[in-house]
């Protein structure tokens, strides 16, 4: 018997649920700008609709791309400690 343990994200329907959940959370966060609330902002562009959602997305993508480049610099050989 060589059965592998099944995890809940091994099923495609559960992965789709997670993705749809993320879509919903992102939409809700972006739509919060529709409702008036008191801003303590410093620059004019911070008042643009969805600015912080867009800024967060760009920052996250930038961090991932920078980490991929940094990996080339700090990566060691597989048998480095042997």
Secondary structure as a PSIPRED ss2 file (coil, helix, strand):
# PSIPRED VFORMAT (PSIPRED V4.0)

   1 X C   1.000  0.000  0.000
   2 X C   1.000  0.000  0.000
   3 X C   1.000  0.000  0.000
   4 X C   1.000  0.000  0.000
   5 X C   1.000  0.000  0.000
   6 X C   1.000  0.000  0.000
   7 X C   1.000  0.000  0.000
   8 X H   0.000  1.000  0.000
   9 X H   0.000  1.000  0.000
  10 X H   0.000  1.000  0.000
  11 X C   1.000  0.000  0.000
  12 X H   0.000  1.000  0.000
  13 X H   0.000  1.000  0.000
  14 X H   0.000  1.000  0.000
  15 X H   0.000  1.000  0.000
  16 X H   0.000  1.000  0.000
  17 X H   0.000  1.000  0.000
  18 X H   0.000  1.000  0.000
  19 X H   0.000  1.000  0.000
  20 X H   0.000  1.000  0.000
  21 X H   0.000  1.000  0.000
  22 X H   0.000  1.000  0.000
  23 X H   0.000  1.000  0.000
  24 X H   0.000  1.000  0.000
  25 X H   0.000  1.000  0.000
  26 X H   0.000  1.000  0.000
  27 X H   0.000  1.000  0.000
  28 X H   0.000  1.000  0.000
  29 X H   0.000  1.000  0.000
  30 X H   0.000  1.000  0.000
  31 X H   0.000  1.000  0.000
  32 X H   0.000  1.000  0.000
  33 X H   0.000  1.000  0.000
  34 X H   0.000  1.000  0.000
  35 X C   1.000  0.000  0.000
  36 X C   1.000  0.000  0.000
  37 X C   1.000  0.000  0.000
  38 X C   1.000  0.000  0.000
  39 X C   1.000  0.000  0.000
  40 X C   1.000  0.000  0.000
  41 X C   1.000  0.000  0.000
  42 X C   1.000  0.000  0.000
  43 X C   1.000  0.000  0.000
  44 X H   0.000  1.000  0.000
  45 X H   0.000  1.000  0.000
  46 X H   0.000  1.000  0.000
  47 X H   0.000  1.000  0.000
  48 X C   1.000  0.000  0.000
  49 X C   1.000  0.000  0.000
  50 X C   1.000  0.000  0.000
  51 X H   0.000  1.000  0.000
  52 X H   0.000  1.000  0.000
  53 X H   0.000  1.000  0.000
  54 X H   0.000  1.000  0.000
  55 X H   0.000  1.000  0.000
  56 X H   0.000  1.000  0.000
  57 X H   0.000  1.000  0.000
  58 X H   0.000  1.000  0.000
  59 X H   0.000  1.000  0.000
  60 X H   0.000  1.000  0.000
  61 X H   0.000  1.000  0.000
  62 X H   0.000  1.000  0.000
  63 X H   0.000  1.000  0.000
  64 X H   0.000  1.000  0.000
  65 X H   0.000  1.000  0.000
  66 X H   0.000  1.000  0.000
  67 X H   0.000  1.000  0.000
  68 X H   0.000  1.000  0.000
  69 X H   0.000  1.000  0.000
  70 X H   0.000  1.000  0.000
  71 X H   0.000  1.000  0.000
  72 X H   0.000  1.000  0.000
  73 X H   0.000  1.000  0.000
  74 X H   0.000  1.000  0.000
  75 X C   1.000  0.000  0.000
  76 X C   1.000  0.000  0.000
  77 X C   1.000  0.000  0.000
  78 X C   1.000  0.000  0.000
  79 X C   1.000  0.000  0.000
  80 X C   1.000  0.000  0.000
  81 X C   1.000  0.000  0.000
  82 X C   1.000  0.000  0.000
